[in-house]
Amino acid sequence: MKSNYISTLTLNSTPRNSLAKLQAELAKSSEELSTGMRADVSLDLGVRSDASATLRNQKANLQSMIDNNTSIATQLSTTQNGLDDLRTNAQSMLNSLISLDHTSAGTSTLSNDAAMKLDSMISTLNVSDGRRFLFGGTKSGTAPMSSFGDGAQAALNTAFTAEFGVGPDDASASSITAAQMTDFLDGAFAGEFDDANWAANWSSASDATRSSMISTSETITTSISANETAMRKIAMAYSMVSEFVTSSLADETRQVIVSKAQNLLGEGIAGLTEMGAQIGSAEARITAVNDMMSRASDNTDTKLSTLEAVDPAETKTKVDLLTTQIEMSYSLTSQMLKLSIINYV
């Protein structure tokens, strides 16, 4: 006959040891009941946990791409708003030129309006989203446009004086003929907006625009450069009106400037409209790609649920059973504590 060692400590410890295991199982099952998903995927799925990890990586990559596209869409929206502002101001200036009042007061008002719109244009082209300057092209770390008074204004007036021997406000400017003004605007003045002078006096932006990857296989253009021809034409129109449309000029000569400005604004507005369409196309493409990736993410969630989800009814039954077992264990422990081997010696 074989006897086992029994003591009061052994009797008391046995239910306590099982209690810890039951409590751990209850905590796990309660978590699964709350989340609807397995608490320990690797333990429960074994070798199939690789599939779960792959699906989770796919979902994370999709979400990262969607978040990045959302940020790009915000930049595009701000860029589109800037183009709208530029177009609205240019159209307003064009309307003012068409209905020009040739009196001295009207000329002064027009000149001041052009100066304000030029300042507004420069401010718009220097807009930033907090991380980059949207019209800077690939050189997005610094504001692309210089203030008109930092160099461009002096350069234009110097060119005028060099051409005619007098300044635009000088009374002697009244002798400038329409033909002479036409030659100046098409020659020396236009030269102030060529690549070299534009870079020296107006813009530090790059001609190259930024592109962004919006999916694993698609890249689109997502910016506009301040160096675009439309920007230069509008700046030419504003600056020639603000600096040269003075009461000192003969009406016929002033009309040459007005007509030239009208043509430039019309061409600039057309260019802005084309750029707006380009940005709108990019916005639409991002929306379509995000919708596609959202559906792919939902599909990944479905697959993950198939792998990792638990049966709510089964889990609830397990939680109830474990709770009952723990309550019974507490009760048994309490009764065992009242017993002693000495009572049976």
Order of alpha helices (4+ residues) and beta strands (2+ residues): alpha-alpha-alpha-alpha-alpha-alpha-beta-beta-alpha-alpha-alpha
